[in-house]
Structures are given as structure tokens and as C-alpha cells.
Amino acid sequence: MNKRAELTARNFPSAQQEAETVAPPSRYDGPESSYRLAFTDTDFLLRDELRPVRMQLELLKPELVQSELGIESTIVIFGSARIVSREVAERLVADATSAGNETALALARRHLRMSPHYEEARRFAQIVTTRSRSMASPVYVVTGGGPGIMEAGNRGAHETGGKSIGLNIVLPHEQEPNPYITPELCFQFHYFGLRKMHFLMRSIGLVCFPGGFGTLDEMFEVLTLMQTGKCRRRPILLVGREFWSKLINFDWLVETGMISEVDLQLFRYVETAEEAWAVLEAEYGFDHRDTEPGSIDV
């Protein structure tokens, strides 16, 4: 027996060992039995009274996994699940044209008009992944894990050989994670609030592409937290001034006194992936020769 190993040996069996070895007596192995260990009893864990425990687990799992993998800094990409790649949009236009379906053709052309945003998000993720690769602590792309702009972000990182994170959410209509997320960094959430917390916990910047209610919800929550001082300030970049200025009249909010003029400094518009990276580069000194790899003040 290795006496030295005994110095660090466990004093008690692990929960996993107990779960694997404890078999219920035959009288108590039915579904109505309460004999099962509490942490292996799914029916028990799903009771309404256990909601605080489930919320804690949903907070801890992504946190522990990312910590173990050494992930310290992230850039979040928000945007619509409905925006498709140029390749897909062009195929939709061709199919609708061949079928002579004017309704489908109008929809396909709209997809084509919005598709440059997919390509921009894809390129931005490629830039983040390749430019930060030499740092001691690389910057990882995070998305909501679904299709559209989210897919573009994970795809860009994947195509350059990098890892990326997907924070999926259970929805009434099934949302499959896109195929470009790094498997060990693909998480699924039940609680929107905890998902949004994980978007921010490691982020050094947020890049918002055109989107709908979900994108607006995520963007305005971050702006509110920054405006009220509940979280530190970081660059919030809105990609595509035309889209965002038509959607939200920030100047009117200032004019009517709903926000202060200084609040307009909480975000800025950019048009391209390169411009978005340049803002982050200037903010954190990525381009300074005397900046140590991984030395990002977050």
C-alpha cells in the first residue's frame, strides 16, 4: 500500500460513488419509493419547492466549467435568430423565383437584404478569435447558441480553429443549438435571468447586431445595469446605425427627459467587424506593444 497516497485520500465516499453503488432493496425500488438519494431523485429536484436549488445549479454549472477551462474574458454577440447567411438567402431567392411564388420571393429578398449582418458577425468572430489567440488568456466569443446571428458568431470562431460558447435557452418552440459551438461550452438554461447573468459575468464588450424582442431585452438590460451603476461599464457596440436609429429614437428620449444626454455615451454605432474590433482594441490596449498577453483590465 502506498502510505504517501493515504495522506491525501478521501475520508468519505464521494456523492458519485454513493450514487453508483447504493442499490435500493427490492421492496423500495419502485417509482413510488422515496428511498433514492435526494441528489439522484429527479422527481424530487423538479418540485416547485426546489426552485432555489435549481437556480443555484444553473448558476454554478457554466461557472465551474468555464473556470476549469481557463476562460476569463469573453465578447458577447447578440442578434436575431432569423437572419440567414448570404448563401442560404440566395438559395431561397432562387427557389422562390423558380416556383413563381411572389410571397416567398418577397420574403427571400428580405432575407437577402439582411444577410450581410450574418457575414459581418461571422467575420467579427473570426477577428476576435484570431487576434486574441496569442494572449495568455484568449477572448472567447459568446452567443445565445441558436441560429441566425448567433450561429454566425459561433461559426466564425469555429472556422478559425477556436472555441466559442453557446448559452441556449429552453423555449416552447424547440431551439436546437447551432452546430458550431464547442461541445464542452454548449450550455442549456431554463431561467432567462441566469442566462443573461452568464452573458455578462466574463464579458469585456457586447456587440449587438439587428434583432427583435430578445436582442432588445438583452441589450436594454445591459444598458440599464450600466446606467444605474449595477455593473461596470464596457463597450456596447450597435452594428448598423441605419437599423438602430430607425428602431430606437435615442435623441427623443433625451429631448423628453427620459434619459440624460450623458447616457448616449453608454453605446456607440459601428458598421463593420473591423470597426468593432478597433473600438475594443483601443479600449483595452490590445494593439499596444507594452500590453502583456492576457492583461486585460476587466
Secondary structure, DSSP 8 states (H G I E B T S, - for coil): --HHHHTS--SS--HHHHHHH----GGG-STT---S-GGG-HHHHTSGGGHHHHHHHHHHHHHHHHHHTT--EEEEEE--SS---HHHHHHHHHHHHHHT-HHHHHHHHHHHHHHHHHHHHHHHHHHHHHHTTTSSS-EEEEE-SSSTHHHHHHHHHHHTT--EEEEEE--SS-----TTS-GGGEEEES-HHHHHHHHHHTEEEEEE-S--HHHHHHHHHHHHHHHTTSS----EEEE-HHHHHHH--HHHHHHTTSS-GGGGGG-EEE-SHHHHHHHHHHHHTTT-TT--TT----
